[in-house]
């Protein structure tokens, strides 16, 4: 699962510019702007300027990056955003698509899909369910410049206002029954306690000041650290103290006891909106559930065959128990787990020249998930600067899943993808920062499968680990729709996931609670991966010997994050044009 990344830190080499069918066929010439392109460019620029300068927002409400201010999240500000984005959609509707170049058709599709999600979120008052907003507020590493530290200090000074606005929103949600389910919040107030620590050096918000670069002069470092200690102890910690008291006294004891998204106010429409937001597809819960059951059956047959290849003569449930309990499959120390992931990444690096035509210049590190979040976090998170591996509760982290997890989160998954998105060509800012789960998670899951082509999985246990992860994502289609549309209980979902995968009991419980808390998000992975694999199979069949997976992968990554139907259209056009090299096409374009 990818975390939001700061896309403003580096300007890298030019990536391939998106080419649709006509541009791909005649890739030596830059497309000529159509009559609607100027209108679209002006609309995109105006919205981004309003979002970042007036609203102090990035790709979403929490993406503050290196900016000096935190956004306002109170109800009045949310309604202002709703009015603005609804008006922007009307303006977008007035621009005929046939008057746009292929590139701007993609810009319009990304803009429309993002705006529709923003509008739906505010209309359903998603902002009233702020539980967990604090999760990634405290940076886990330092900044590079004095200016970035001063911006961070400014955000810290605004944190009490931001926290208090969140509390007011959550009170409103509590009043109308719009909360996370009580059962899935158990213990999740724990990470707030360190943020309320008044001893600044012990507060996670102080971490950037403890990790200041040597390039900042000592006197300036000490002054910044003193300011940080003062604002954390005097303002930030008391704000989170108020939040912690609110959570424990008011919010969590009185949160809803139902678990389905469809049990929320206007729940059926809300769940459908979430399905569309995360998958960028118009599909019903019934359709998705049926796809999930079919995929579960297919992968189950693969897992049965792999189990036999491992030499196991007992039944499937016995094999799962063996994998979940035998010490040989588990790291003894956090270092061993991180070392395993690093080794896998190194193996992948050796295969990249056969897999991609264009590699990013930006690099990431593999580090443990921050301790405050680790007990409730998933197995890993991919990001631009760091790929996080969860070393909490090592007996729940089987090494046979570290291979697909590294491919998914680190390379060539989220961290690799984020770097290429950062180094993208000159295009509207929304294209550089918007993240659609169907595209991003679909790509990362496809990378797990691509490891079979790279020779990463060397033993039947390795392959069973990969199949466990694929089954996990297929089972999500069944579980998410089961929980939110078909009346499943939490235990029913846990039992289903436990009986079909070799995930540990801890991982299963954490994951099911994640699906309960974030309706629809879990659907994006498998639906996105299936689309990419269908397009690859189509390309291999149509192009035959002309198919080059490096070009196929570069074509996908050159787009940045796009809606899945847009990705499908672009890849169909690329196949029809003969599968050309998008990098060669870009390099042959005349200089601007």
Secondary structure, 3 states (H helix, E strand, C coil): CECCCCCCCCCCCCCCCCCCHHHHHCCCCCCCCCCCHHHHHHHHHHHHHHHHHHCCCCCCCCCCCCCCCCCCCCHHHHHHHHHHHHHHHHHHHCCCHHHCCHHHHHHHHHHHHHHHHHHHHHHCCHHHCCCCCCCCCCCCCCCCCHHHHHHHHHHHHHHHHHHHHHHHHHHHHHHCCCCCCHHHHCCCCHHHHHHCCCCHHHCHHHHHHHCCCCCCCHHHHHHHHHHHHHHHHHHHHHHHHHHHHHHHHHHHHHCCCCCCHHHCCCHHHHHHHHHHHHHCCCCCHHHHHHHHHHHHHHHHHHHHHHHHHCCCCCCHHHHHHHHHHCHHHECCCHHHHHHHHHHHHHHHHCCHHHHCCCCCCCCCEEEECCHHHHCCCCCEEECCCEEEECCCCHHHCEHHHHHHHHHHHCCCCHHHHHHHHHCCCCCCHHHHHCCCHHHHHHHHHHHHHHHHHHCCCCCHHHHHHHHHHHHHHHHHHHHHHHHHHCCCCHHHHHHHHHHHCCCCHHHHHHHHHHHHHCCCHHHHHHHHHHHHHHHHHHHHHHHHHHCCHHHHHHHHHHHCCCCHHHHHHHHHHHHHCCCCCHHHHHHCCCCC
